[in-house]
Amino acid sequence: MFVLSKPVILAKSDHVVEVVERSASPVAYDIEETEEGTVYKISSYTPFIRYSMFGPFSEVALERHENVWLLKLRLSKTLLLPFAAAAVAAFIFRTMGPVGPQALALIFGVPLLVVATGLLEAGFRIKGWWRKI
């Protein structure tokens, strides 16, 4: 889980809630109001989710604690899919013959690069967006 914070003094209360709601609502399939704040549950199958900055996350929660706004982002389990595909590929290649350490590094390195790149891109977009609020 990633947590971003912002002092309440730097942002208007209504403005933060409004901007987060405007950004997270289109990709959320369920919105829960709790005592701490609002939780947006995000589906990986939402149309245009891959173009959203919330693509790699399954939950976005906005909470207010005394003088700090907290934006909590929970990673999606769909980020494990590339690694599952790599494990299947490694198993298939292993049944065909010996697989060297360089081949295994390549088989598991590509999904690692894809997931890391996606997380970095989403992280940069969300941090820039959070700073502008």
Buried (B, 14 or more C-beta within 10 A) or exposed (E): EBEBEBEBEEBEEEEBBEBBBEBBEBBBEEEEEEEEBBBBBBBBEBEEBEEBBBBBBBBBBBBBEEEEBBBBBBBBEBBEEBBEEBBEBBEEBEEEEEBEEEBBEEBBEBBEEBBEEBBEEBBEBBEEBBEEB
